[in-house]
Amino acid sequence: MDVIEDRLVDARDLMCPMPVMAATKAMRGLRPGQVVKVLATDRGSLGDIPAWAEANDDEVLESGEEDGVFYFYVRKAE
């Protein structure tokens, strides 16, 4: 799946809860349906980012790990 992000949040080397806080700030600037890509190295983000998205009715389109960096594509709720 090739997802194109509208905004990138580089939260690498930030510890909980900073990746979620950075993603929240970025999401405020997006229109419904737009996508934010979050990069994180904190293992806690594996649970935190999907839980945050679900709590906001946003959708995790794709997630994974590449070279020790976790990535999440999250679409803002309509």
C-alpha positions in Angstrom: 0.0 0.0 0.0 1.5 3.4 -1.0 0.0 6.0 1.2 0.9 9.7 0.6 1.0 11.8 3.7 -0.1 15.4 3.9 2.1 16.1 6.9 5.1 14.3 8.5 5.7 14.2 12.2 9.3 13.2 13.1 9.0 12.1 16.7 12.2 10.0 16.6 14.1 10.0 19.9 11.1 11.4 21.7 9.7 9.5 24.7 6.1 9.0 25.7 3.9 11.0 25.6 5.7 13.3 23.2 5.0 11.3 19.9 1.3 11.5 20.6 1.5 15.1 21.6 3.4 16.0 18.4 0.9 14.0 16.3 -2.1 15.7 18.0 -0.6 19.2 17.2 0.0 18.2 13.5 -3.5 16.7 13.2 -5.1 20.0 14.3 -3.8 21.6 11.1 -5.2 19.0 8.8 -8.6 18.8 7.1 -10.8 15.7 7.4 -9.5 12.9 5.2 -5.9 14.1 5.2 -3.1 11.9 6.4 -0.3 12.4 8.9 2.7 10.1 8.9 4.3 9.7 12.4 7.9 8.4 12.8 8.8 7.2 16.3 11.6 5.2 18.0 9.8 4.9 21.4 8.4 1.3 21.5 5.5 2.7 23.5 4.2 4.3 20.4 3.2 0.9 19.1 0.3 0.9 21.4 0.0 4.7 22.0 -0.5 5.9 18.4 -3.2 3.3 17.5 -5.0 4.0 20.8 -4.8 7.8 20.2 -6.1 7.4 16.7 -9.0 5.2 17.8 -9.9 7.6 20.6 -10.2 10.4 18.1 -12.1 8.3 15.5 -9.1 8.6 13.2 -8.0 5.6 11.1 -4.5 4.0 11.1 -4.1 3.2 7.4 -0.7 1.5 7.7 2.0 0.9 10.3 5.2 -0.9 10.6 8.9 -0.8 11.4 11.8 0.1 9.2 15.4 0.2 10.4 14.3 0.6 14.1 11.9 3.4 13.3 8.2 2.8 13.7 5.9 4.5 11.2 2.1 5.1 11.2 -0.1 6.6 8.6 -3.2 8.1 10.2 -6.2 9.5 8.3 -8.1 12.3 10.1 -11.7 11.5 10.7 -14.4 13.1 8.5 
